[in-house]
Amino acid sequence: MFSPRTVFAFLSLALVLGLIYEWNSGSKSIKLEQSVLVQNSAGLSGYEKISNNSLDLYIDKADGSIKEAFLYEKERGDGLIKTRLMSNDALLKFYFKTSISGFQNSIPFKVISKTNSSLVLEGADPNGNILEKAFYFEGPNTVKIDDSLKLASSSFGSISAFKTFYRNKNKSIDYGVSFSRDHLAYSTSDDVFNDEQITSITNREDYTGNWIGYSQKHFVVAVFDKNNQQKISLYPQDENGVYRFGFSEEAVPTSGGYVSTTSLFLGPKQKTVLEPIAPHFKYNLDLGFVYGIGEFLIVVLNFFHSLVGDWGFAIVLLTLAFKVLLSPLQIMQINSMVKMRKLQPKIQEIQDMHKNDQQKIGMEMMQLYKKEKFNPLAGCFPMIPQIPIFLAMFWVTREAFEFRGEAFLWIPDLAESDPYMVAPILMGAMMYLSQLMMPKPPQSQGMQAQISRQMMIVFPPMLTLIFLFMPAGVVIYSVINMALSIVPQAIILRSVSPNGG
């Protein structure tokens, strides 16, 4: 069996190597510079631009596709004012195109009309069929595309409309590094939310559902139909390393042609923004298996933010609120610690009397606990409800757009790890203090005591290493929660002597 020191050494090595890998894969400053560079290159390819002050779209007249898309950021002081969600260059190939079966324009589309927020293109195929494509915004994060096909003759055949994303496997362009994950996301009639790596698509897959898109940290891009389920198709990579995924549907016949309307979402993972888009679209805000708790935390955090206007202080108020609600459990924990401290002389007496008979010590301890009506596990019960809350806070601060770029005290971004490592170190130090205040376990001698002492040394640094990777928001929550636990424990336990005073 491995000793605690060996286990800790392996865990420490793995975590340090992971940290080194993360730093080597591109530091935050380098990624930020890359994001700013990408932002400043917008429109250099000669695409047609439309904007609604929330989104900038760049449309290629060669095939009528949306080749670049930028979403404006929050107010920032680092030069980044918008993030690129779609692109078609060496860094990332990710664009969207609607098409009509049987139609292939022989020359680039021409501009029929254009305003700042809308664009109408027209193209023709060798048979004289004309396709008109209209791009316009519907709200801050939704783009509409109307395809209208005018037939030169009635023998065009069956008409289908395709609404397709084209993407390679490269990672999205963003400055974030903490727990950043890119993945396909879609909803089907069998499963309300599916997510998988694009590289896992090795054969064509077909489903029916209301939406399909691609998710990255804080943002999602998707084609959707709020009212009707459509055929969803996913294709493996082609010879150029490009994957395809999207909708297909029958175009609606009109007098002399066919029409099709497409809805495209490009926006932040924000609960109030995602919910009205389409059925189950809110699950793009990935809160793991504690989704219900995380959703509740977002509502409460938004309420506190409306009062104080700062997301860091909103986390502080949330922590205080939970501490008050869970105070009966903490009182139970403190009472258990006080009881254990008062029983220490009797426990020591039993250990001294039967120091060579561990079985006898165990039996005598059980009799003592029964006589004193003491449950040694009572001090652990208050920790149980805090576990799902902590997990939910981790997912919320990692995924929710609200925390992106939000500074608090020395921390420049609550959604990223603490660059100065102050909060993780504080957490480790307070964990060590908390362990010092804990009553000694019944087995205060021998191997059990040695393991207990080793864990007191091992666990706080290990916790610090883990928290180095976590979003600063959840670390701040943990630090405040730990401080609010230690202070009353210290005050009460200091007034209690082990002799029952």
SULDA-V26465 format. One record per residue. RES is the residue in one letter. D_FIRST is the distance of its C-alpha to the first C-alpha in whole Angstrom. Layout:
[[RES & D_FIRST] [RES & D_FIRST]]
This chain:
[[M & 0] [F & 4] [S & 6] [P & 9] [R & 12] [T & 10] [V & 10] [F & 13] [A & 15] [F & 14] [L & 16] [S & 18] [L & 19] [A & 19] [L & 22] [V & 24] [L & 24] [G & 25] [L & 28] [I & 29] [Y & 30] [E & 32] [W & 34] [N & 34] [S & 35] [G & 38] [S & 38] [K & 40] [S & 43] [I & 44] [K & 43] [L & 46] [E & 48] [Q & 48] [S & 48] [V & 51] [L & 53] [V & 52] [Q & 54] [N & 57] [S & 57] [A & 58] [G & 61] [L & 62] [S & 62] [G & 65] [Y & 64] [E & 66] [K & 64] [I & 65] [S & 63] [N & 63] [N & 62] [S & 58] [L & 58] [D & 59] [L & 60] [Y & 61] [I & 62] [D & 63] [K & 67] [A & 66] [D & 64] [G & 64] [S & 60] [I & 59] [K & 57] [E & 56] [A & 55] [F & 54] [L & 53] [Y & 55] [E & 52] [K & 52] [E & 54] [R & 52] [G & 53] [D & 51] [G & 53] [L & 52] [I & 54] [K & 53] [T & 50] [R & 51] [L & 50] [M & 51] [S & 52] [N & 54] [D & 53] [A & 50] [L & 48] [L & 48] [K & 50] [F & 50] [Y & 53] [F & 55] [K & 58] [T & 60] [S & 63] [I & 65] [S & 65] [G & 68] [F & 69] [Q & 68] [N & 70] [S & 72] [I & 72] [P & 70] [F & 71] [K & 73] [V & 73] [I & 76] [S & 75] [K & 72] [T & 72] [N & 69] [S & 67] [S & 68] [L & 69] [V & 71] [L & 71] [E & 73] [G & 72] [A & 74] [D & 73] [P & 76] [N & 77] [G & 78] [N & 76] [I & 75] [L & 72] [E & 72] [K & 68] [A & 68] [F & 65] [Y & 65] [F & 63] [E & 63] [G & 61] [P & 59] [N & 56] [T & 58] [V & 60] [K & 62] [I & 63] [D & 67] [D & 67] [S & 71] [L & 72] [K & 76] [L & 77] [A & 80] [S & 80] [S & 79] [S & 77] [F & 74] [G & 72] [S & 69] [I & 67] [S & 64] [A & 62] [F & 59] [K & 57] [T & 54] [F & 52] [Y & 51] [R & 48] [N & 46] [K & 42] [N & 42] [K & 41] [S & 43] [I & 45] [D & 44] [Y & 43] [G & 40] [V & 36] [S & 34] [F & 32] [S & 36] [R & 36] [D & 39] [H & 39] [L & 42] [A & 43] [Y & 45] [S & 46] [T & 47] [S & 48] [D & 45] [D & 43] [V & 44] [F & 42] [N & 40] [D & 38] [E & 37] [Q & 37] [I & 40] [T & 39] [S & 37] [I & 41] [T & 42] [N & 45] [R & 47] [E & 46] [D & 49] [Y & 49] [T & 51] [G & 51] [N & 52] [W & 50] [I & 48] [G & 47] [Y & 45] [S & 43] [Q & 41] [K & 40] [H & 43] [F & 45] [V & 46] [V & 49] [A & 50] [V & 53] [F & 54] [D & 56] [K & 56] [N & 59] [N & 58] [Q & 55] [Q & 55] [K & 54] [I & 51] [S & 50] [L & 47] [Y & 48] [P & 46] [Q & 46] [D & 50] [E & 50] [N & 50] [G & 47] [V & 48] [Y & 47] [R & 50] [F & 49] [G & 52] [F & 54] [S & 57] [E & 60] [E & 64] [A & 66] [V & 69] [P & 72] [T & 75] [S & 79] [G & 79] [G & 75] [Y & 72] [V & 69] [S & 66] [T & 64] [T & 61] [S & 58] [L & 56] [F & 54] [L & 52] [G & 51] [P & 48] [K & 45] [Q & 47] [K & 47] [T & 51] [V & 52] [L & 50] [E & 51] [P & 54] [I & 54] [A & 53] [P & 51] [H & 47] [F & 48] [K & 46] [Y & 43] [N & 43] [L & 42] [D & 38] [L & 36] [G & 33] [F & 33] [V & 34] [Y & 37] [G & 40] [I & 38] [G & 38] [E & 42] [F & 43] [L & 41] [I & 43] [V & 47] [V & 46] [L & 45] [N & 48] [F & 50] [F & 49] [H & 50] [S & 53] [L & 54] [V & 52] [G & 52] [D & 49] [W & 46] [G & 44] [F & 46] [A & 45] [I & 42] [V & 42] [L & 45] [L & 42] [T & 39] [L & 42] [A & 43] [F & 40] [K & 39] [V & 42] [L & 42] [L & 38] [S & 39] [P & 39] [L & 36] [Q & 35] [I & 38] [M & 35] [Q & 32] [I & 34] [N & 36] [S & 32] [M & 31] [V & 35] [K & 34] [M & 31] [R & 32] [K & 35] [L & 33] [Q & 31] [P & 33] [K & 33] [I & 29] [Q & 29] [E & 32] [I & 30] [Q & 26] [D & 29] [M & 30] [H & 27] [K & 25] [N & 24] [D & 24] [Q & 21] [Q & 22] [K & 26] [I & 25] [G & 24] [M & 27] [E & 29] [M & 28] [M & 28] [Q & 32] [L & 32] [Y & 31] [K & 34] [K & 36] [E & 36] [K & 36] [F & 33] [N & 30] [P & 27] [L & 26] [A & 30] [G & 29] [C & 26] [F & 29] [P & 31] [M & 28] [I & 28] [P & 32] [Q & 31] [I & 28] [P & 31] [I & 33] [F & 31] [L & 30] [A & 34] [M & 35] [F & 33] [W & 34] [V & 38] [T & 38] [R & 36] [E & 39] [A & 42] [F & 45] [E & 46] [F & 43] [R & 44] [G & 45] [E & 46] [A & 45] [F & 44] [L & 45] [W & 43] [I & 41] [P & 43] [D & 42] [L & 40] [A & 39] [E & 37] [S & 34] [D & 36] [P & 37] [Y & 37] [M & 33] [V & 35] [A & 34] [P & 30] [I & 30] [L & 32] [M & 29] [G & 27] [A & 29] [M & 30] [M & 26] [Y & 26] [L & 29] [S & 28] [Q & 25] [L & 27] [M & 29] [M & 27] [P & 27] [K & 25] [P & 22] [P & 23] [Q & 20] [S & 22] [Q & 20] [G & 17] [M & 14] [Q & 15] [A & 17] [Q & 15] [I & 13] [S & 16] [R & 18] [Q & 15] [M & 16] [M & 19] [I & 19] [V & 17] [F & 19] [P & 22] [P & 22] [M & 20] [L & 23] [T & 25] [L & 24] [I & 24] [F & 27] [L & 29] [F & 29] [M & 30] [P & 34] [A & 36] [G & 37] [V & 34] [V & 33] [I & 36] [Y & 36] [S & 32] [V & 33] [I & 37] [N & 35] [M & 32] [A & 35] [L & 37] [S & 34] [I & 34] [V & 37] [P & 38] [Q & 35] [A & 36] [I & 40] [I & 39] [L & 36] [R & 38] [S & 41] [V & 39] [S & 38] [P & 36] [N & 39] [G & 40] [G & 42]]
